[in-house]
Amino acid sequence: MAPLFRVEGLTFAYPGRAPALEGIDLELHARERLFLTGANGSGKSTLLRCLIGLARPQAGRIIAFGEEPTTEEQFRRLRCRAGFVFQDPDDQLFSPTVIEDVAFGPLNMGLPRDEAIAQADEALAGLGLDGFRDRITYKLSGGERRLVSLATVLAMKPEVLLLDEPTNALDEVTTDRLADILTGLPQAMIAVSHDPHFRAEVGTREVFLHQGRIVAERPAGHGARRMGA
C-alpha cells in the first residue's frame, strides 16, 4: 500500500542560517504512529511544518496522499486531511468558548453550522470532554487546553495527525490519559516528543534527527508491540 506521506531529499534552511533539514527521506504508512526525536534544533518541528506547507523547502519533494502539493490552495486542502496540533495551545485556541473553537475547523471547511457543531460535539465526546462545550477557553487548565486543541483537529476528521510536543507542560496523569487516547485513534500520526516513556507507550516507530539529518530509526516500545511490529 502506498504511504500516506513520502518525503524525498527534503532540504530547508531559514534565511542566513545553516540547513535545518538536509536530505530527509521519510515515509508514513496507515496506522503508523511515528515519533521524531533528537536534540533541540535538530529540525523536528520544522519537518512537521514543511509537511503541510507552513514552511516551504528549498529542495526535495513531499508526496501526500498520492499527490505532490505545490500551491497554497493545494496545501490548504492538505491541512484538512492532515491535522496539525501546535506545541502551544495558544496558537490553536482563540474563540471565547470551547464549542466555538472546536467547531471552527469544520465551519471553515464549508460544513453547515448544525453539522459542524455535531462534529465538534463528537470530537469532544471522544476525548471525554462532553461537559466542556460551554466552558470559557482561557479559563481551562493547561492539560484541558491541550486536549481541546486536539479536539479542534479531530473535529475535522483528518486522516493523519501531526503533533508537536503533545505532552509539553502536562502532568503525569494527563500525559497517561493522552497516551491512552492516541493509541485508541485510527489515524496515522507523526509526533515530535522528547518524552521517552510517552514515545514507548504510543509510538510504533522512532526516527532520530541530528543537525537536520536522520541518523537512526527503530521500532518503538509498547506501541509497536500493540501494532504487531
C-alpha positions in Angstrom: 0.0 0.0 0.0 1.3 3.5 -0.9 2.4 5.6 2.0 0.2 8.4 3.3 3.3 10.7 3.3 6.5 10.3 1.4 9.4 12.7 1.8 12.3 12.6 -0.7 15.5 14.6 -0.3 13.9 17.4 1.7 16.1 20.3 2.5 15.1 23.5 4.3 17.1 26.5 5.6 15.9 29.6 7.4 17.4 32.8 5.8 21.0 33.3 6.7 21.3 30.0 8.6 22.6 26.5 8.1 20.1 24.0 6.8 17.5 23.0 9.4 16.8 19.9 7.3 19.1 18.3 4.8 18.3 15.4 2.6 15.4 14.0 4.6 13.8 10.8 3.3 10.8 9.5 5.3 7.5 7.6 4.8 4.4 7.3 6.9 2.0 4.4 6.4 -1.5 3.8 7.5 -1.9 3.1 11.3 1.7 4.1 12.0 2.5 6.3 15.0 5.8 7.7 14.0 7.8 9.7 16.6 10.6 12.2 15.7 13.1 12.8 18.4 16.5 14.4 18.8 18.1 17.4 20.5 16.6 20.9 20.4 17.3 22.5 17.0 17.6 19.2 15.1 14.8 20.0 12.7 11.9 18.0 14.2 9.3 20.8 14.3 10.5 22.3 11.0 9.9 18.9 9.3 6.3 18.9 10.6 5.7 22.4 9.3 7.1 21.5 5.9 4.8 18.6 5.6 1.7 20.9 5.5 3.2 23.9 3.8 3.8 26.1 6.8 7.4 26.2 5.8 8.5 25.7 2.1 11.6 23.6 1.5 14.3 24.7 -0.9 14.8 21.2 -2.3 13.1 17.8 -2.3 9.6 16.5 -2.6 6.6 15.9 -0.4 4.0 13.5 -1.7 0.9 13.4 0.5 -2.0 11.0 -0.2 -0.5 10.3 -3.7 -0.2 14.0 -4.7 2.6 16.5 -4.6 1.2 19.8 -3.3 3.0 22.9 -4.5 0.4 25.8 -4.3 -1.1 27.3 -1.2 -4.6 26.1 -2.3 -3.2 22.5 -2.5 -1.6 22.8 0.9 -4.9 24.3 2.3 -6.7 21.2 1.2 -3.9 19.0 2.6 -4.3 20.6 6.0 -7.9 19.3 6.1 -6.6 15.8 5.7 -3.5 16.1 7.9 -4.4 17.9 11.1 -1.6 19.8 12.9 -1.7 20.2 16.7 0.6 23.1 17.7 3.1 22.8 20.6 1.4 25.8 22.3 -2.4 25.6 22.6 -2.5 29.4 22.5 -1.6 29.1 18.8 -4.7 27.0 18.3 -7.4 28.3 20.6 -8.8 31.8 20.0 -12.6 31.7 20.5 -14.4 32.6 23.7 -15.9 29.1 24.3 -14.7 25.6 23.7 -17.5 24.7 21.2 -16.7 27.7 19.1 -13.1 26.7 18.9 -13.8 23.1 18.1 -16.4 23.9 15.5 -14.2 26.5 13.7 -12.4 24.0 11.6 -15.5 22.2 10.2 -17.2 25.5 9.6 -14.1 26.7 7.7 -14.3 23.5 5.6 -17.7 24.7 4.5 -20.0 22.5 6.6 -23.4 23.8 7.6 -23.4 25.1 11.2 -25.5 22.2 12.6 -23.2 19.6 11.1 -20.1 21.5 12.3 -21.5 21.6 15.8 -22.3 17.9 15.7 -18.8 17.0 14.6 -17.4 19.3 17.3 -19.6 17.6 20.0 -18.5 14.2 18.6 -14.8 15.1 18.9 -15.2 16.4 22.5 -17.1 13.3 23.5 -14.4 11.1 22.0 -11.9 12.8 24.3 -14.1 12.6 27.4 -14.8 16.3 27.2 -18.6 16.2 26.9 -19.1 18.8 29.6 -16.7 21.3 28.1 -18.7 22.7 25.2 -19.7 25.9 27.0 -16.5 26.3 29.1 -14.6 29.6 28.7 -11.4 28.7 26.8 -9.0 30.9 28.6 -10.1 29.6 32.0 -9.1 26.0 31.2 -6.1 24.4 32.7 -3.0 23.7 30.6 -3.9 20.0 30.3 -7.5 20.8 29.4 -6.4 23.3 26.8 -4.1 20.6 25.3 -7.0 18.2 24.9 -9.3 20.8 23.5 -6.5 21.7 20.9 -6.6 18.0 19.9 -10.4 18.2 19.6 -10.2 21.1 17.3 -8.2 19.0 14.9 -10.2 15.7 15.4 -13.4 17.6 14.6 -12.2 18.0 11.0 -11.9 14.2 10.7 -8.3 14.2 9.4 -6.7 11.1 8.1 -3.3 11.9 9.6 -2.3 13.7 12.8 0.8 15.8 13.2 1.6 16.6 16.9 4.3 18.9 18.0 5.4 18.1 21.6 1.9 17.0 22.7 2.9 16.3 26.3 4.6 19.7 26.8 3.7 21.1 30.3 1.4 18.2 31.0 1.4 16.4 34.4 1.8 12.6 34.6 -1.9 11.8 34.9 -2.8 13.9 31.8 0.1 12.5 29.9 -1.1 9.0 30.6 -4.6 9.9 29.6 -3.4 11.4 26.3 -1.3 8.3 25.6 -4.5 6.2 26.0 -6.4 8.5 23.7 -3.8 8.5 20.9 -3.3 4.7 20.9 -7.1 4.4 20.6 -7.3 6.6 17.5 -7.4 5.1 14.0 -5.3 7.9 12.4 -1.7 7.5 11.4 0.4 10.2 13.1 3.8 11.8 13.2 4.7 13.3 16.6 7.6 15.2 18.0 8.4 14.3 21.6 11.4 14.4 24.0 9.5 12.1 26.4 10.9 8.5 26.1 8.1 7.0 28.2 5.4 8.6 26.1 7.1 7.5 22.9 7.4 4.0 24.1 3.7 3.9 25.1 2.3 5.4 21.9 4.8 5.1 19.1 5.3 2.3 16.6 8.5 3.7 15.2 11.1 6.3 16.2 13.2 8.4 14.0 16.2 10.3 15.4 17.4 13.6 13.9 20.7 15.3 14.4 21.6 18.6 12.8 18.8 18.3 10.3 19.6 14.7 9.2 18.0 11.4 10.1 20.8 9.4 11.9 18.8 6.4 13.1 15.4 4.8 13.4 14.0 1.8 15.3 10.7 0.3 16.3 9.2 2.0 19.4 8.2 0.2 22.6 4.8 -0.8 23.7 3.1 1.0 20.8 5.0 -1.1 18.3 4.1 -4.3 20.1 0.4 -3.3 20.1 0.6 -3.0 16.3 2.4 -6.3 15.9 5.7 -4.7 14.9 
